[in-house]
Amino acid sequence: MNRKFEDVKTVLMKSYDGLPYYLKSCILYLSIFLEGHTISRRRLVCRWVAEGYSEDTYTAERYFMELLERSMILPTQILLCSIQGADSCQVHDLIRDIIIEKSKEENLFFKLEEGCNLNRQGAVRHLAISSNWDGDEGQLEATMKLSCIRSLTVFGKWRPFYTSDKMRFLRVLDLEGTTDLDDHHLEHIGKHIHLRYLSLRRCEGIYYLPDSVGNLRQLETLDIKYTRIMMLPKTITKLRKLCQLKAGNQFYVGEERPSLACCVPFACCCAMVIRAYVVKVPVGIRELRSLDTLRCVHLEWENANIKEIEGLTNLRKLGVYGIDRGNGPEFCSAISGLHRLESLFVRSSERDLCDILHGMSSPPENLRSLKLHGWMDELWMNCRNGSRYSRIW
């Protein structure tokens, strides 16, 4: 209501109008998220790719950085151990007003929330359901044409009628952090054959995926991190377009004497015991040649998993648990052949993780991030800028 803010808004509108067309699509997409919501780069980048706003994650990462540089989004978290800078962002309130206004003009987005206008919205592409909306199935179907919805994002409590067979062209199903979601709610997930992005992250009531997930042949991102899933179904090997598989869970349950948690080039001490849910992948995972990210898988149960990983030559990011003296040499040999690998996380309960990794005669040449969790007296590293060695105590 303040005239001064109207002047500022006019300037910001010119900034929006000056964006290249590909960044306009990306910034308008942020209207999906709630006011004041912190949006992770990981989530946003994968969703942009699934929506067709970017050809791949490399390009989407560049779009994210461009929006930061133009101050259209604000960085909210910068991790010391990250090789990509800002890990999440927020949208300034005035920018958010602009993109919501533009999204409504183009009929791109609608949010079901308390007090919203339920007059028929028609062909809306992106639907978000807020935690304070208490409508029913009839209101949902009367409000919009479900067959036109391409993305569904649920914030807060899950209700079974939120997904419908009528959403037959759904590409993105984002249930991150949703409460009251149980295994039986996912039984028919395989009917959404056009899904490219499926996130169940932080849905702690999920213990397994149904076999019908194998019908999702277009799926590019599967995020089941911080769920209770410990084993993937055999049908996961049918997802030949899958690029991002993110799994595993961990929580702190007490204290233990300090161990060395090393994140090159930084090191810190941790005195907490970590208990983890780590996923076991089925035999045949090596057929997923498009996999770019695989985190975190357990190698202790079957050494055959190491052979599977060896065949994933497109991997850039890998996280593994369960390295020991028995499988250590085989693991070192396997990752030496992953020439595109940039980020590696290794966790072991063995007494000396350093000794196990000594078998790596030729580390991945493009490795930029190394995160080790285990017991180490010292760590030796082969420096790429010559044949010198560095020692971290």
PyMOL commands that set and color helices and strands:
alter all, ss='L'
color gray80, all
select helices_A, chain A and resi 3-17+21-32+41-51+57-69+93-105+137-143+146-148+160-162+183-186+189-191+211-215+234-238+285-287+304-310+328-336+353-357
alter helices_A, ss='H'
color red, helices_A
select strands_A, chain A and resi 39-40+74-78+86-90+109-112+126-129+151-154+172-174+197-199+221-223+244-246+249-263+266-277+293-298+317-321+343-347+369-374+379-382+389-392
alter strands_A, ss='S'
color yellow, strands_A
deselect
rebuild
show_as cartoon
